[in-house]
Amino acid sequence: MIDIIPQLCVSIVSKHGVEALCERLKDVESIEAIESVIKALDKVSEEVPQAVVMGRGLESLSKLLEFFEFPKQVLIF
């Protein structure tokens, strides 16, 4: 499964998936969904970091930091 992660990340980026994930971060009602989106953005950032920056991922994540405890904040950024 590890071998398909780079391909999957490139596919997500090419189909504007970063923007879609960032849009999902606006749904503050579900902390579980937000955590899943953060994990997905983390994986994408490992393979295609510029896509997360260009897709406003850092901006979207920074608006949510206050909802997480400090150790989790450190992991996000």
HTML snippet that shows the backbone in 3Dmol.js (N, CA, C, O; Angstrom):
<script src="https://3Dmol.org/build/3Dmol-min.js"></script>
<div id="view" style="width:600px;height:400px;position:relative"></div>
<script>
const pdb = `
ATOM      1  N   MET A   1       0.817  -1.195   0.000  1.00  0.00           N
ATOM      2  CA  MET A   1       0.000   0.000   0.000  1.00  0.00           C
ATOM      3  C   MET A   1       0.860   1.258   0.000  1.00  0.00           C
ATOM      4  O   MET A   1       0.483   2.262  -0.605  1.00  0.00           O
ATOM      5  N   ILE A   2       2.006   1.218   0.668  1.00  0.00           N
ATOM      6  CA  ILE A   2       2.892   2.368   0.728  1.00  0.00           C
ATOM      7  C   ILE A   2       3.292   2.824  -0.672  1.00  0.00           C
ATOM      8  O   ILE A   2       3.470   4.019  -0.908  1.00  0.00           O
ATOM      9  N   ASP A   3       3.434   1.879  -1.603  1.00  0.00           N
ATOM     10  CA  ASP A   3       3.877   2.213  -2.950  1.00  0.00           C
ATOM     11  C   ASP A   3       2.851   3.033  -3.729  1.00  0.00           C
ATOM     12  O   ASP A   3       3.226   3.747  -4.658  1.00  0.00           O
ATOM     13  N   ILE A   4       1.579   2.953  -3.380  1.00  0.00           N
ATOM     14  CA  ILE A   4       0.578   3.692  -4.134  1.00  0.00           C
ATOM     15  C   ILE A   4       0.314   5.094  -3.573  1.00  0.00           C
ATOM     16  O   ILE A   4      -0.368   5.895  -4.213  1.00  0.00           O
ATOM     17  N   ILE A   5       0.842   5.392  -2.397  1.00  0.00           N
ATOM     18  CA  ILE A   5       0.589   6.699  -1.795  1.00  0.00           C
ATOM     19  C   ILE A   5       1.097   7.839  -2.674  1.00  0.00           C
ATOM     20  O   ILE A   5       0.355   8.800  -2.875  1.00  0.00           O
ATOM     21  N   PRO A   6       2.324   7.789  -3.211  1.00  0.00           N
ATOM     22  CA  PRO A   6       2.745   8.897  -4.084  1.00  0.00           C
ATOM     23  C   PRO A   6       1.833   9.087  -5.291  1.00  0.00           C
ATOM     24  O   PRO A   6       1.508  10.217  -5.655  1.00  0.00           O
ATOM     25  N   GLN A   7       1.423   7.993  -5.905  1.00  0.00           N
ATOM     26  CA  GLN A   7       0.524   8.081  -7.060  1.00  0.00           C
ATOM     27  C   GLN A   7      -0.829   8.642  -6.656  1.00  0.00           C
ATOM     28  O   GLN A   7      -1.413   9.450  -7.379  1.00  0.00           O
ATOM     29  N   LEU A   8      -1.321   8.221  -5.521  1.00  0.00           N
ATOM     30  CA  LEU A   8      -2.599   8.697  -5.021  1.00  0.00           C
ATOM     31  C   LEU A   8      -2.538  10.193  -4.729  1.00  0.00           C
ATOM     32  O   LEU A   8      -3.474  10.927  -5.047  1.00  0.00           O
ATOM     33  N   CYS A   9      -1.449  10.643  -4.128  1.00  0.00           N
ATOM     34  CA  CYS A   9      -1.292  12.065  -3.831  1.00  0.00           C
ATOM     35  C   CYS A   9      -1.264  12.903  -5.100  1.00  0.00           C
ATOM     36  O   CYS A   9      -1.889  13.961  -5.163  1.00  0.00           O
ATOM     37  N   VAL A  10      -0.549  12.438  -6.097  1.00  0.00           N
ATOM     38  CA  VAL A  10      -0.492  13.154  -7.374  1.00  0.00           C
ATOM     39  C   VAL A  10      -1.880  13.197  -8.011  1.00  0.00           C
ATOM     40  O   VAL A  10      -2.270  14.213  -8.587  1.00  0.00           O
ATOM     41  N   SER A  11      -2.612  12.114  -7.909  1.00  0.00           N
ATOM     42  CA  SER A  11      -3.976  12.075  -8.448  1.00  0.00           C
ATOM     43  C   SER A  11      -4.888  13.061  -7.714  1.00  0.00           C
ATOM     44  O   SER A  11      -5.680  13.764  -8.339  1.00  0.00           O
ATOM     45  N   ILE A  12      -4.771  13.107  -6.391  1.00  0.00           N
ATOM     46  CA  ILE A  12      -5.583  14.049  -5.602  1.00  0.00           C
ATOM     47  C   ILE A  12      -5.271  15.479  -6.025  1.00  0.00           C
ATOM     48  O   ILE A  12      -6.180  16.284  -6.227  1.00  0.00           O
ATOM     49  N   VAL A  13      -4.004  15.788  -6.158  1.00  0.00           N
ATOM     50  CA  VAL A  13      -3.596  17.145  -6.530  1.00  0.00           C
ATOM     51  C   VAL A  13      -4.083  17.497  -7.927  1.00  0.00           C
ATOM     52  O   VAL A  13      -4.567  18.607  -8.150  1.00  0.00           O
ATOM     53  N   SER A  14      -3.965  16.575  -8.866  1.00  0.00           N
ATOM     54  CA  SER A  14      -4.347  16.872 -10.246  1.00  0.00           C
ATOM     55  C   SER A  14      -5.852  17.072 -10.418  1.00  0.00           C
ATOM     56  O   SER A  14      -6.291  17.677 -11.396  1.00  0.00           O
ATOM     57  N   LYS A  15      -6.620  16.578  -9.495  1.00  0.00           N
ATOM     58  CA  LYS A  15      -8.075  16.733  -9.577  1.00  0.00           C
ATOM     59  C   LYS A  15      -8.602  17.769  -8.576  1.00  0.00           C
ATOM     60  O   LYS A  15      -9.769  17.735  -8.186  1.00  0.00           O
ATOM     61  N   HIS A  16      -7.716  18.692  -8.169  1.00  0.00           N
ATOM     62  CA  HIS A  16      -8.069  19.777  -7.241  1.00  0.00           C
ATOM     63  C   HIS A  16      -8.572  19.249  -5.903  1.00  0.00           C
ATOM     64  O   HIS A  16      -9.448  19.847  -5.277  1.00  0.00           O
ATOM     65  N   GLY A  17      -8.016  18.136  -5.476  1.00  0.00           N
ATOM     66  CA  GLY A  17      -8.428  17.529  -4.223  1.00  0.00           C
ATOM     67  C   GLY A  17      -7.998  18.301  -2.993  1.00  0.00           C
ATOM     68  O   GLY A  17      -8.668  18.247  -1.962  1.00  0.00           O
ATOM     69  N   VAL A  18      -6.887  19.019  -3.086  1.00  0.00           N
ATOM     70  CA  VAL A  18      -6.439  19.808  -1.931  1.00  0.00           C
ATOM     71  C   VAL A  18      -7.472  20.880  -1.619  1.00  0.00           C
ATOM     72  O   VAL A  18      -7.824  21.098  -0.459  1.00  0.00           O
ATOM     73  N   GLU A  19      -7.952  21.544  -2.659  1.00  0.00           N
ATOM     74  CA  GLU A  19      -8.978  22.567  -2.462  1.00  0.00           C
ATOM     75  C   GLU A  19     -10.249  21.964  -1.869  1.00  0.00           C
ATOM     76  O   GLU A  19     -10.887  22.572  -1.009  1.00  0.00           O
ATOM     77  N   ALA A  20     -10.613  20.775  -2.327  1.00  0.00           N
ATOM     78  CA  ALA A  20     -11.808  20.102  -1.812  1.00  0.00           C
ATOM     79  C   ALA A  20     -11.624  19.716  -0.344  1.00  0.00           C
ATOM     80  O   ALA A  20     -12.547  19.840   0.460  1.00  0.00           O
ATOM     81  N   LEU A  21     -10.425  19.250  -0.008  1.00  0.00           N
ATOM     82  CA  LEU A  21     -10.147  18.908   1.388  1.00  0.00           C
ATOM     83  C   LEU A  21     -10.200  20.152   2.272  1.00  0.00           C
ATOM     84  O   LEU A  21     -10.731  20.110   3.382  1.00  0.00           O
ATOM     85  N   CYS A  22      -9.654  21.246   1.779  1.00  0.00           N
ATOM     86  CA  CYS A  22      -9.684  22.496   2.556  1.00  0.00           C
ATOM     87  C   CYS A  22     -11.114  22.984   2.746  1.00  0.00           C
ATOM     88  O   CYS A  22     -11.450  23.535   3.794  1.00  0.00           O
ATOM     89  N   GLU A  23     -11.933  22.788   1.762  1.00  0.00           N
ATOM     90  CA  GLU A  23     -13.346  23.164   1.882  1.00  0.00           C
ATOM     91  C   GLU A  23     -14.016  22.329   2.975  1.00  0.00           C
ATOM     92  O   GLU A  23     -14.870  22.824   3.711  1.00  0.00           O
ATOM     93  N   ARG A  24     -13.627  21.081   3.069  1.00  0.00           N
ATOM     94  CA  ARG A  24     -14.183  20.184   4.082  1.00  0.00           C
ATOM     95  C   ARG A  24     -13.795  20.620   5.497  1.00  0.00           C
ATOM     96  O   ARG A  24     -14.510  20.331   6.456  1.00  0.00           O
ATOM     97  N   LEU A  25     -12.670  21.310   5.622  1.00  0.00           N
ATOM     98  CA  LEU A  25     -12.224  21.786   6.933  1.00  0.00           C
ATOM     99  C   LEU A  25     -13.165  22.837   7.522  1.00  0.00           C
ATOM    100  O   LEU A  25     -13.113  23.118   8.720  1.00  0.00           O
ATOM    101  N   LYS A  26     -14.005  23.405   6.700  1.00  0.00           N
ATOM    102  CA  LYS A  26     -14.955  24.413   7.186  1.00  0.00           C
ATOM    103  C   LYS A  26     -16.088  23.793   7.987  1.00  0.00           C
ATOM    104  O   LYS A  26     -16.817  24.507   8.675  1.00  0.00           O
ATOM    105  N   ASP A  27     -16.250  22.474   7.912  1.00  0.00           N
ATOM    106  CA  ASP A  27     -17.298  21.767   8.646  1.00  0.00           C
ATOM    107  C   ASP A  27     -16.784  21.459  10.053  1.00  0.00           C
ATOM    108  O   ASP A  27     -16.297  20.361  10.319  1.00  0.00           O
ATOM    109  N   VAL A  28     -16.898  22.433  10.941  1.00  0.00           N
ATOM    110  CA  VAL A  28     -16.350  22.307  12.284  1.00  0.00           C
ATOM    111  C   VAL A  28     -17.214  21.411  13.165  1.00  0.00           C
ATOM    112  O   VAL A  28     -16.822  21.110  14.292  1.00  0.00           O
ATOM    113  N   GLU A  29     -18.351  20.988  12.695  1.00  0.00           N
ATOM    114  CA  GLU A  29     -19.239  20.145  13.486  1.00  0.00           C
ATOM    115  C   GLU A  29     -18.642  18.768  13.764  1.00  0.00           C
ATOM    116  O   GLU A  29     -18.946  18.160  14.789  1.00  0.00           O
ATOM    117  N   SER A  30     -17.810  18.279  12.878  1.00  0.00           N
ATOM    118  CA  SER A  30     -17.282  16.933  13.024  1.00  0.00           C
ATOM    119  C   SER A  30     -15.766  16.960  13.190  1.00  0.00           C
ATOM    120  O   SER A  30     -15.032  17.105  12.212  1.00  0.00           O
ATOM    121  N   ILE A  31     -15.307  16.822  14.410  1.00  0.00           N
ATOM    122  CA  ILE A  31     -13.877  16.831  14.686  1.00  0.00           C
ATOM    123  C   ILE A  31     -13.193  15.605  14.077  1.00  0.00           C
ATOM    124  O   ILE A  31     -12.023  15.672  13.699  1.00  0.00           O
ATOM    125  N   GLU A  32     -13.914  14.494  13.982  1.00  0.00           N
ATOM    126  CA  GLU A  32     -13.344  13.287  13.371  1.00  0.00           C
ATOM    127  C   GLU A  32     -13.073  13.513  11.886  1.00  0.00           C
ATOM    128  O   GLU A  32     -12.038  13.092  11.368  1.00  0.00           O
ATOM    129  N   ALA A  33     -14.006  14.180  11.202  1.00  0.00           N
ATOM    130  CA  ALA A  33     -13.810  14.467   9.782  1.00  0.00           C
ATOM    131  C   ALA A  33     -12.631  15.416   9.593  1.00  0.00           C
ATOM    132  O   ALA A  33     -11.834  15.250   8.670  1.00  0.00           O
ATOM    133  N   ILE A  34     -12.527  16.402  10.464  1.00  0.00           N
ATOM    134  CA  ILE A  34     -11.416  17.355  10.380  1.00  0.00           C
ATOM    135  C   ILE A  34     -10.088  16.639  10.587  1.00  0.00           C
ATOM    136  O   ILE A  34      -9.126  16.903   9.866  1.00  0.00           O
ATOM    137  N   GLU A  35     -10.024  15.747  11.553  1.00  0.00           N
ATOM    138  CA  GLU A  35      -8.785  15.002  11.797  1.00  0.00           C
ATOM    139  C   GLU A  35      -8.421  14.141  10.591  1.00  0.00           C
ATOM    140  O   GLU A  35      -7.242  14.011  10.260  1.00  0.00           O
ATOM    141  N   SER A  36      -9.409  13.559   9.937  1.00  0.00           N
ATOM    142  CA  SER A  36      -9.147  12.753   8.740  1.00  0.00           C
ATOM    143  C   SER A  36      -8.620  13.614   7.602  1.00  0.00           C
ATOM    144  O   SER A  36      -7.704  13.213   6.884  1.00  0.00           O
ATOM    145  N   VAL A  37      -9.196  14.789   7.442  1.00  0.00           N
ATOM    146  CA  VAL A  37      -8.739  15.706   6.392  1.00  0.00           C
ATOM    147  C   VAL A  37      -7.310  16.158   6.684  1.00  0.00           C
ATOM    148  O   VAL A  37      -6.491  16.251   5.769  1.00  0.00           O
ATOM    149  N   ILE A  38      -7.009  16.435   7.935  1.00  0.00           N
ATOM    150  CA  ILE A  38      -5.647  16.839   8.305  1.00  0.00           C
ATOM    151  C   ILE A  38      -4.655  15.728   7.984  1.00  0.00           C
ATOM    152  O   ILE A  38      -3.567  15.998   7.477  1.00  0.00           O
ATOM    153  N   LYS A  39      -5.018  14.489   8.272  1.00  0.00           N
ATOM    154  CA  LYS A  39      -4.144  13.355   7.944  1.00  0.00           C
ATOM    155  C   LYS A  39      -3.933  13.249   6.432  1.00  0.00           C
ATOM    156  O   LYS A  39      -2.823  12.993   5.967  1.00  0.00           O
ATOM    157  N   ALA A  40      -5.013  13.451   5.673  1.00  0.00           N
ATOM    158  CA  ALA A  40      -4.903  13.384   4.212  1.00  0.00           C
ATOM    159  C   ALA A  40      -3.995  14.504   3.693  1.00  0.00           C
ATOM    160  O   ALA A  40      -3.143  14.268   2.837  1.00  0.00           O
ATOM    161  N   LEU A  41      -4.179  15.713   4.209  1.00  0.00           N
ATOM    162  CA  LEU A  41      -3.331  16.829   3.790  1.00  0.00           C
ATOM    163  C   LEU A  41      -1.875  16.592   4.179  1.00  0.00           C
ATOM    164  O   LEU A  41      -0.961  16.988   3.456  1.00  0.00           O
ATOM    165  N   ASP A  42      -1.666  15.951   5.309  1.00  0.00           N
ATOM    166  CA  ASP A  42      -0.310  15.619   5.735  1.00  0.00           C
ATOM    167  C   ASP A  42       0.353  14.684   4.737  1.00  0.00           C
ATOM    168  O   ASP A  42       1.503  14.899   4.355  1.00  0.00           O
ATOM    169  N   LYS A  43      -0.358  13.653   4.313  1.00  0.00           N
ATOM    170  CA  LYS A  43       0.197  12.704   3.333  1.00  0.00           C
ATOM    171  C   LYS A  43       0.486  13.397   2.010  1.00  0.00           C
ATOM    172  O   LYS A  43       1.529  13.167   1.399  1.00  0.00           O
ATOM    173  N   VAL A  44      -0.443  14.251   1.566  1.00  0.00           N
ATOM    174  CA  VAL A  44      -0.231  14.974   0.315  1.00  0.00           C
ATOM    175  C   VAL A  44       0.981  15.893   0.450  1.00  0.00           C
ATOM    176  O   VAL A  44       1.781  16.011  -0.479  1.00  0.00           O
ATOM    177  N   SER A  45       1.116  16.541   1.603  1.00  0.00           N
ATOM    178  CA  SER A  45       2.233  17.474   1.785  1.00  0.00           C
ATOM    179  C   SER A  45       3.585  16.766   1.770  1.00  0.00           C
ATOM    180  O   SER A  45       4.597  17.376   1.424  1.00  0.00           O
ATOM    181  N   GLU A  46       3.612  15.501   2.136  1.00  0.00           N
ATOM    182  CA  GLU A  46       4.864  14.741   2.078  1.00  0.00           C
ATOM    183  C   GLU A  46       5.296  14.491   0.642  1.00  0.00           C
ATOM    184  O   GLU A  46       6.491  14.453   0.350  1.00  0.00           O
ATOM    185  N   GLU A  47       4.337  14.323  -0.249  1.00  0.00           N
ATOM    186  CA  GLU A  47       4.646  13.999  -1.647  1.00  0.00           C
ATOM    187  C   GLU A  47       4.655  15.234  -2.548  1.00  0.00           C
ATOM    188  O   GLU A  47       5.501  15.349  -3.435  1.00  0.00           O
ATOM    189  N   VAL A  48       3.718  16.155  -2.324  1.00  0.00           N
ATOM    190  CA  VAL A  48       3.566  17.331  -3.189  1.00  0.00           C
ATOM    191  C   VAL A  48       3.318  18.561  -2.306  1.00  0.00           C
ATOM    192  O   VAL A  48       2.219  19.114  -2.310  1.00  0.00           O
ATOM    193  N   PRO A  49       4.331  18.987  -1.556  1.00  0.00           N
ATOM    194  CA  PRO A  49       4.118  20.063  -0.586  1.00  0.00           C
ATOM    195  C   PRO A  49       3.627  21.373  -1.194  1.00  0.00           C
ATOM    196  O   PRO A  49       2.823  22.076  -0.582  1.00  0.00           O
ATOM    197  N   GLN A  50       4.097  21.700  -2.378  1.00  0.00           N
ATOM    198  CA  GLN A  50       3.689  22.957  -2.995  1.00  0.00           C
ATOM    199  C   GLN A  50       2.193  22.980  -3.302  1.00  0.00           C
ATOM    200  O   GLN A  50       1.593  24.054  -3.352  1.00  0.00           O
ATOM    201  N   ALA A  51       1.590  21.828  -3.507  1.00  0.00           N
ATOM    202  CA  ALA A  51       0.149  21.764  -3.790  1.00  0.00           C
ATOM    203  C   ALA A  51      -0.662  22.178  -2.561  1.00  0.00           C
ATOM    204  O   ALA A  51      -1.710  22.811  -2.693  1.00  0.00           O
ATOM    205  N   VAL A  52      -0.186  21.824  -1.379  1.00  0.00           N
ATOM    206  CA  VAL A  52      -0.893  22.189  -0.146  1.00  0.00           C
ATOM    207  C   VAL A  52      -0.791  23.701   0.072  1.00  0.00           C
ATOM    208  O   VAL A  52      -1.759  24.342   0.482  1.00  0.00           O
ATOM    209  N   VAL A  53       0.371  24.256  -0.199  1.00  0.00           N
ATOM    210  CA  VAL A  53       0.545  25.702  -0.052  1.00  0.00           C
ATOM    211  C   VAL A  53      -0.312  26.435  -1.072  1.00  0.00           C
ATOM    212  O   VAL A  53      -1.034  27.368  -0.719  1.00  0.00           O
ATOM    213  N   MET A  54      -0.241  26.023  -2.330  1.00  0.00           N
ATOM    214  CA  MET A  54      -1.003  26.688  -3.394  1.00  0.00           C
ATOM    215  C   MET A  54      -2.505  26.485  -3.232  1.00  0.00           C
ATOM    216  O   MET A  54      -3.289  27.338  -3.649  1.00  0.00           O
ATOM    217  N   GLY A  55      -2.916  25.376  -2.637  1.00  0.00           N
ATOM    218  CA  GLY A  55      -4.329  25.089  -2.431  1.00  0.00           C
ATOM    219  C   GLY A  55      -4.890  25.705  -1.158  1.00  0.00           C
ATOM    220  O   GLY A  55      -6.007  25.389  -0.748  1.00  0.00           O
ATOM    221  N   ARG A  56      -4.112  26.586  -0.535  1.00  0.00           N
ATOM    222  CA  ARG A  56      -4.500  27.292   0.687  1.00  0.00           C
ATOM    223  C   ARG A  56      -4.673  26.352   1.877  1.00  0.00           C
ATOM    224  O   ARG A  56      -5.466  26.620   2.779  1.00  0.00           O
ATOM    225  N   GLY A  57      -3.933  25.264   1.872  1.00  0.00           N
ATOM    226  CA  GLY A  57      -4.018  24.309   2.966  1.00  0.00           C
ATOM    227  C   GLY A  57      -3.516  24.859   4.281  1.00  0.00           C
ATOM    228  O   GLY A  57      -4.124  24.627   5.326  1.00  0.00           O
ATOM    229  N   LEU A  58      -2.404  25.591   4.239  1.00  0.00           N
ATOM    230  CA  LEU A  58      -1.867  26.156   5.481  1.00  0.00           C
ATOM    231  C   LEU A  58      -2.820  27.190   6.065  1.00  0.00           C
ATOM    232  O   LEU A  58      -3.018  27.260   7.277  1.00  0.00           O
ATOM    233  N   GLU A  59      -3.398  27.982   5.190  1.00  0.00           N
ATOM    234  CA  GLU A  59      -4.368  28.988   5.646  1.00  0.00           C
ATOM    235  C   GLU A  59      -5.568  28.319   6.303  1.00  0.00           C
ATOM    236  O   GLU A  59      -6.025  28.755   7.360  1.00  0.00           O
ATOM    237  N   SER A  60      -6.070  27.277   5.689  1.00  0.00           N
ATOM    238  CA  SER A  60      -7.230  26.569   6.224  1.00  0.00           C
ATOM    239  C   SER A  60      -6.914  25.908   7.555  1.00  0.00           C
ATOM    240  O   SER A  60      -7.719  25.955   8.485  1.00  0.00           O
ATOM    241  N   LEU A  61      -5.742  25.291   7.644  1.00  0.00           N
ATOM    242  CA  LEU A  61      -5.346  24.619   8.882  1.00  0.00           C
ATOM    243  C   LEU A  61      -5.114  25.607  10.025  1.00  0.00           C
ATOM    244  O   LEU A  61      -5.437  25.315  11.176  1.00  0.00           O
ATOM    245  N   SER A  62      -4.563  26.755   9.712  1.00  0.00           N
ATOM    246  CA  SER A  62      -4.266  27.723  10.767  1.00  0.00           C
ATOM    247  C   SER A  62      -5.525  28.228  11.459  1.00  0.00           C
ATOM    248  O   SER A  62      -5.473  28.640  12.618  1.00  0.00           O
ATOM    249  N   LYS A  63      -6.643  28.202  10.766  1.00  0.00           N
ATOM    250  CA  LYS A  63      -7.906  28.652  11.353  1.00  0.00           C
ATOM    251  C   LYS A  63      -8.466  27.648  12.358  1.00  0.00           C
ATOM    252  O   LYS A  63      -9.363  27.976  13.134  1.00  0.00           O
ATOM    253  N   LEU A  64      -7.939  26.438  12.342  1.00  0.00           N
ATOM    254  CA  LEU A  64      -8.462  25.383  13.208  1.00  0.00           C
ATOM    255  C   LEU A  64      -7.575  25.062  14.400  1.00  0.00           C
ATOM    256  O   LEU A  64      -7.960  24.250  15.241  1.00  0.00           O
ATOM    257  N   LEU A  65      -6.432  25.657  14.497  1.00  0.00           N
ATOM    258  CA  LEU A  65      -5.487  25.296  15.548  1.00  0.00           C
ATOM    259  C   LEU A  65      -6.060  25.415  16.945  1.00  0.00           C
ATOM    260  O   LEU A  65      -5.740  24.603  17.812  1.00  0.00           O
ATOM    261  N   GLU A  66      -6.890  26.397  17.177  1.00  0.00           N
ATOM    262  CA  GLU A  66      -7.419  26.615  18.517  1.00  0.00           C
ATOM    263  C   GLU A  66      -8.274  25.447  19.019  1.00  0.00           C
ATOM    264  O   GLU A  66      -8.493  25.322  20.224  1.00  0.00           O
ATOM    265  N   PHE A  67      -8.753  24.601  18.122  1.00  0.00           N
ATOM    266  CA  PHE A  67      -9.598  23.471  18.513  1.00  0.00           C
ATOM    267  C   PHE A  67      -8.800  22.286  19.036  1.00  0.00           C
ATOM    268  O   PHE A  67      -9.372  21.352  19.598  1.00  0.00           O
ATOM    269  N   PHE A  68      -7.487  22.317  18.858  1.00  0.00           N
ATOM    270  CA  PHE A  68      -6.648  21.186  19.223  1.00  0.00           C
ATOM    271  C   PHE A  68      -5.743  21.532  20.392  1.00  0.00           C
ATOM    272  O   PHE A  68      -5.366  22.689  20.580  1.00  0.00           O
ATOM    273  N   GLU A  69      -5.398  20.517  21.178  1.00  0.00           N
ATOM    274  CA  GLU A  69      -4.452  20.691  22.262  1.00  0.00           C
ATOM    275  C   GLU A  69      -3.067  20.962  21.683  1.00  0.00           C
ATOM    276  O   GLU A  69      -2.798  20.650  20.523  1.00  0.00           O
ATOM    277  N   PHE A  70      -2.195  21.543  22.496  1.00  0.00           N
ATOM    278  CA  PHE A  70      -0.884  21.981  22.013  1.00  0.00           C
ATOM    279  C   PHE A  70      -0.075  20.884  21.319  1.00  0.00           C
ATOM    280  O   PHE A  70       0.471  21.142  20.247  1.00  0.00           O
ATOM    281  N   PRO A  71       0.029  19.675  21.873  1.00  0.00           N
ATOM    282  CA  PRO A  71       0.820  18.646  21.167  1.00  0.00           C
ATOM    283  C   PRO A  71       0.294  18.368  19.759  1.00  0.00           C
ATOM    284  O   PRO A  71       1.079  18.130  18.841  1.00  0.00           O
ATOM    285  N   LYS A  72      -1.007  18.398  19.586  1.00  0.00           N
ATOM    286  CA  LYS A  72      -1.599  18.178  18.264  1.00  0.00           C
ATOM    287  C   LYS A  72      -1.314  19.370  17.351  1.00  0.00           C
ATOM    288  O   LYS A  72      -1.095  19.193  16.153  1.00  0.00           O
ATOM    289  N   GLN A  73      -1.314  20.579  17.908  1.00  0.00           N
ATOM    290  CA  GLN A  73      -0.988  21.770  17.132  1.00  0.00           C
ATOM    291  C   GLN A  73       0.416  21.673  16.568  1.00  0.00           C
ATOM    292  O   GLN A  73       0.664  22.035  15.418  1.00  0.00           O
ATOM    293  N   VAL A  74       1.324  21.187  17.382  1.00  0.00           N
ATOM    294  CA  VAL A  74       2.714  21.028  16.948  1.00  0.00           C
ATOM    295  C   VAL A  74       2.803  20.032  15.795  1.00  0.00           C
ATOM    296  O   VAL A  74       3.560  20.239  14.847  1.00  0.00           O
ATOM    297  N   LEU A  75       2.032  18.955  15.880  1.00  0.00           N
ATOM    298  CA  LEU A  75       2.041  17.956  14.799  1.00  0.00           C
ATOM    299  C   LEU A  75       1.459  18.523  13.509  1.00  0.00           C
ATOM    300  O   LEU A  75       1.918  18.186  12.418  1.00  0.00           O
ATOM    301  N   ILE A  76       0.449  19.382  13.630  1.00  0.00           N
ATOM    302  CA  ILE A  76      -0.177  19.951  12.440  1.00  0.00           C
ATOM    303  C   ILE A  76       0.798  20.868  11.727  1.00  0.00           C
ATOM    304  O   ILE A  76       0.912  20.838  10.502  1.00  0.00           O
ATOM    305  N   PHE A  77       1.507  21.692  12.508  1.00  0.00           N
ATOM    306  CA  PHE A  77       2.455  22.613  11.901  1.00  0.00           C
ATOM    307  C   PHE A  77       3.858  22.210  12.250  1.00  0.00           C
ATOM    308  O   PHE A  77       4.811  22.866  11.830  1.00  0.00           O
TER     309      PHE A  77
END
`;
const viewer = $3Dmol.createViewer("view");
viewer.addModel(pdb, "pdb");
viewer.setStyle({}, {cartoon: {color: "spectrum"}});
viewer.zoomTo();
viewer.render();
</script>
